[in-house]
Amino acid sequence: MALRSEGLVQRRTVAVASSESQSPVKQNVSEEEDEKEHDKNVRLTLLEEVILVGLKDKEGYTSFWNDNISSGLRGAMLMELGFRGRISLDNMGMRKRNILSRRVTLKSEAPCGDILLDEALRHVKETDPPETCQSWIELLSGETWNPLKLRYQIRNVRERIAKNLVEKGVLTTEKQNFVVFDMTTHPLLDQSQKQLVIKKIQDTLLSRWVNNPQRIDKRALALVYLAHASEVLEHAFTSLSDEDYDLAMKRVRELLDLDPDAEAAKEGADELMWAVVASFFK
């Protein structure tokens, strides 16, 4: 404001008017800076973020004993497709229905440009009658007794996600010998990308916490739920102090105690996201 009073007073009226039209104080400076900073970073899918959280950095793989990450990644496929406007839940109609009973319907068949997401999208498109979120998580994981539905299974998901991250320069590729066999691994190459994902989770539960899930960034909220369902969330808390860890876990429990049906019914809620959450935790 001092610059305006000292430097513009001496100018002609036209110049003053022109200057004032171009120099209002920016309302969203921090938001613009955040967007610019975000543009510098690699754009990651929810699947890739979950894998990064659970990845052993130097070894280049997730835990061999973690079976839940498989279903967690299938839930991430559904959430990502929902966020990208490709799928949604069917209309409730006049009768109020439990969110777990509502079916996944095709909203747009436009490709996402991601081979895993596009494969899942094709399955949704070709399936009649439609399936629920819970059924899709099982079908995409291959957990079905119906041999006719085994074709919906998406295989080698973790390896394919890792290859995507290699292409994005986040991971690299190595061969490791495990006595009786050789295995391709994908150690972390770009530590900054993983730290951004970890920071997103920590900030969501700590510095940016709001006691209203409708006001939490939906992708960050989805990541917290998916990381927990995949049993990798604890990996995001290793750098926290004891006090912050206890607070973060308290807030995770608060999120898990929410009623997905009630949250999905609120104005502006993402119904499909809450249907996936209900599939894991209800």
N, C-alpha and C positions, 0 to 999 in steps of 0.2 A: 504493500500500500504506500510506503514511503517513496518507492521508485515512481509510482504513478503520480504522486503529488509534486515531486521535484522535476521529473523528466517530461511530463505530458502537459503541464500547465502552459508552457511556452509554445506549444504547437497550436496550429489552427484548429478550429472547431471540428472540421471534417476529420482531421487526423485523430482528434480525441475520440470522436464517435467510432472511428474505425478501430482504434486501439482497444476501446472498451468492449467492442463486440468480439474481440479476439482474446481477451485476457481475463475472463471470469475465473475465479478460484476453482480448481478442479475438485469435484466432490468425491471422486473415486480413485485418487492417486494410488493408494495402496492396492486396490483391486487391479488396476492397470499394471502395476509393477508385478503383482502375483501372476497375472496372465503372461506377461513377457517372460518371467522366470520359468513359468510352466512350459512355454513354447520352446525353451532351450532344452528341455528334458525330453527323454524318450517317452512316447505315449504307450502306456502299458494297459493291457486288458486286465480284468479282475482275475482271470486264470493265471496270468503271468505274475501278478502281485502276490497271489497266494503261494505260488511256487517259490518266489524269492524269499518270502517270510520263512518258509520251511526248509530252504536249501542250506546244506552244510557248505559254507563258503569255499573252503580249500578242497574238500572231497568232491564237491560237484554233484551231489545227489541228495534226495530227501530220505528220511528214515525208512529202512526196509520194513520196519515193524508197524508203520502207520498205515492202516487199512482205510481209515476215515477220509484221508485226503482224496481218494478216488471219487467218493460221492460228493465231497465238498467241491471238487472241480466241476462236476456235472451241474451242481447248483449254480456255480459261477457262470457256466454257459448260459443258463436260462436267465439269470439276472442281467448279464451283459446284453443278450438279445433283447430283453425288455427295455433296458436303458437306451438302446439304439433304435427303438421303435419298430422292431421286427415282429414281436409277439406280445400278446396281452392275455388277460383272463376273459372268458366269456361273460356276457351280461348276466346279472342276477335275475333280471325280470321282476315280476311282482313278488316272488317268494324269496325271502331272505335265506341265503345258503351259507353254510360253513365254507370258509375260504379254501380248505383242503379239498372240497368237493367240486370246485369250479375248474373248468377245463382250459387248457392253453390253446389259444387260437392264433392263426396267422394274421398279422397286421400289415406286413409288407414283405415281399419275397426278394427285395433288392439285396444283392450280396453285400456282406460286410467287409470283404477283402481279407478275412482271416479264415484259413482253411478249416479250423476246428469249429468256429462259429457257423460257417456256411454249411458244414456237414450236418450240424445239429438242426439248422434252419430247414434244410431239405427234408429231414425226418419229420419235423413238425408239419411241413407243407403236405407231405405225402400220406399222413396218418388220418384215417377216418374210420370210426369216430375219434374225436380228439381225446387226449389223455390229460390227467391232472399233473401238476408240478411234481408231486410225490412220485407218480408213476414214471414220469420222464426221467427223474434222477435215477430210478432203478433201471429203466430200459437203457439209458445211455451208458450206465455202468455195466450192463450185461447181467444184472441180477434179476433174472426172470426164468420161470419154469416153462414158459411157452416157447418152444423151438421156433415158431413162426415170427417171434418178436426179437430173436437174437440178432437179426439184421440191423437193429437200431443201436447196437452197442458201438461206441466209438472207442477204438483201441489205441494203445500206446500214447495215451494223452500226455503223460508227464514228459516223455521223450520228445514229443512233437512241440510241446510248449517250450522246452529247453532249446530246441533248434530255432524256434522263433526268437528267443532271447539272444541266441548266438548271432542271428542275422541283424538284430538291433544293437549289437555290440555290448550287451550287458554280460553275457557269459562267453566262455570259450570252450573248446572241445579237447579232451585228452583221452588216452587209453590207460586204464589201470588194471593191474593183474591181481586177481583175488584167489590165488593159489590154483584153483581148479578151472577158472575161466577168466577171460578178459572182458572188461565192461567199459563201454564208452561213458565218460562222465563229462560234466559241464561245470567246471569251477567258475566262481564269480570273477569277472573281469573288471567291471565298473562298479566299485563299491558305492559310489554316490547314488546310483539308482536304487539300490537296496535300502540305503539310509533314508531316502525320500519316502519309500513305502513304510518303513518302520516309524518314521516321524509322523506320517499321516495317521497311523494307528494311535501312537502315543498322544498326539495333539488332540485327536477326536475324544479321547477318554480323559484328558487332563486339561491342557491350557485352553482348548476350544470347546470344552464340555458345556452343553446346555441341557437342562433337565426337561427336554422335550424332543423326542426322536424326530418329530416332523420338522424341526429346525436344524437338525444335523445334516450335513452334506450327505446325500443319499448314497453316493459311491463309497465314501469313507465309512458310512454306517454298514453298508453291504459288506465291505472288506472285513470289518470287525466280526460280523456274524459268520462269514465264510471261513475266516481264519480259525475261529473257534470250532466250527463244525468240522474243519479239516485237522483239528488238533495241532495247529502250529502257532496259535496265538501267543503262547508263552514265549516263543522265540523273539517276539517283538518287545518283551519286557526285561530282557536280560541286562540292559544298560540302566534300568531305573533304580533309584534308591529304594530302600525298604518301604519308606513312607509312600512314595509315588506308586510303587507296585501294589501295595494294599489298596490305595485309592482307585487305581485302574481296575483291579479285580472286583472291587465293590461295584463299580459302575458297569462292568461287564455283567455281573449278576443282576443288576437292575434292568439291563436290556433283555436278558434272558427271561426275566419275570414278566415282561410285557405280554399282553394278549394280542397276537397277530391279527385276529379277527377285528378287535376293537381298533387297532392302529390302521388297518386297511380301510375301515369305514370312515376315517376322518377326511376332511376336505383336503384335496391335493395330495393324498397319500398314493404311493406307488403300490398298487394292489399285488402285482406279480412278485415284487420283491418280498412282500410280507407272506405271500403264499409259499415261497421258497423257504423263508425263515420258519414258517409253521411246519414245513416238511421235515425239518431237522430237529426242532425243539419242542413241538407241541405233542 
